[in-house]
Amino acid sequence: MERKKYSSYAEIERDLEILKLEKEINYQKLVLSFQKTKESITPQNIVNGFISSYTGYVKKSFPEILQSVLPFIISWFINRKRGD
C-alpha cells in the first residue's frame, strides 16, 4: 500500500473523520447482523426450519417411498381378504 502524502492538517483531519465514520458504519452493521442472528435463533425458528427441510425431503422422496411401500400394502389387503 502506497503512503498518501498530505499537504495540510485539514486533509489529515478530513481523512481521519472519514475513517471514523466508516468504522462507525461497520460497527453498526455488525451490531445489526448480530441482532438479526440472535432473533433468528429461537426455538420456534429452529423447529420451523427443521420441519420445512424435513417436509421438503419427504415431498421429493414421496413417489419413491410410495412405489416401494404400495406393493406391501396391496399384498396385505389381498391376504387379509383371503383370511376372512
C-alpha atoms as one frame of an Amber mdcrd trajectory, in Angstrom:
protein
   0.000   0.000   0.000   1.369   3.331  -1.054   1.573   6.062   1.551  -0.507
   9.126   0.925   1.240  12.481   1.133  -0.649  15.258   2.816  -0.107  18.932
   2.174  -2.075  20.216   5.175  -3.500  19.207   8.523  -7.000  19.769   7.163
  -6.532  16.890   4.715  -5.362  14.652   7.538  -8.321  15.629   9.701 -10.737
  15.024   6.820  -9.342  11.532   6.171  -9.430  10.730   9.881 -13.080  11.815
  10.031 -13.890   9.635   7.015 -12.175   6.659   8.643 -14.006   7.307  11.908
 -17.364   7.363  10.098 -16.528   4.189   8.148 -15.591   2.487  11.401 -18.903
   3.523  12.995 -20.877   2.314   9.955 -19.129  -1.048  10.006 -19.731  -1.363
  13.755 -23.452  -0.632  13.318 -23.655  -3.200  10.507 -22.057  -5.751  12.819
 -24.491  -4.933  15.628 -27.467  -5.210  13.262 -26.203  -8.508  11.884 -25.765
  -9.858  15.404 -29.302  -8.782  16.366 -30.798 -10.437  13.287 -28.887 -13.630
  14.004 -29.973 -13.555  17.627 -33.611 -13.077  16.612 -33.440 -15.910  14.089
 -32.076 -18.389  16.636 -35.248 -19.036  18.605 -36.699 -22.444  19.381 -39.678
 -21.736  17.123 -37.495 -20.750  14.161 -35.226 -23.747  14.667 -38.213 -26.126
  14.755 -39.795 -24.429  11.743 -36.540 -24.725   9.819 -36.229 -28.396  10.713
 -39.833 -29.106   9.726 -39.550 -27.229   6.439 -36.379 -29.082   5.479 -37.933
 -32.409   6.500 -41.135 -31.785   4.536 -39.056 -30.792   1.510 -37.205 -34.093
   1.738 -40.446 -36.065   2.120 -42.048 -34.282  -0.835 -39.066 -35.146  -3.032
 -38.917 -38.752  -1.813 -42.674 -39.427  -1.624 -43.015 -41.105  -5.042 -40.088
 -43.412  -4.277 -41.493 -44.252  -0.842 -44.947 -44.870  -2.268 -43.538 -47.034
  -5.046 -41.696 -49.264  -2.593 -44.449 -49.467   0.082 -47.505 -49.815  -2.156
 -46.875 -53.477  -3.140 -46.678 -54.464   0.549 -49.944 -52.661   1.317 -51.713
 -54.267  -1.625 -50.485 -57.747  -0.706 -51.551 -57.171   2.913 -55.085 -56.260
   1.791 -55.233 -59.281  -0.538 -54.042 -61.668   2.180 -56.403 -60.105   4.711
 -59.416 -60.698   2.453 -58.373 -64.314   1.883 -58.031 -64.945   5.583 -61.660
 -63.993   6.383
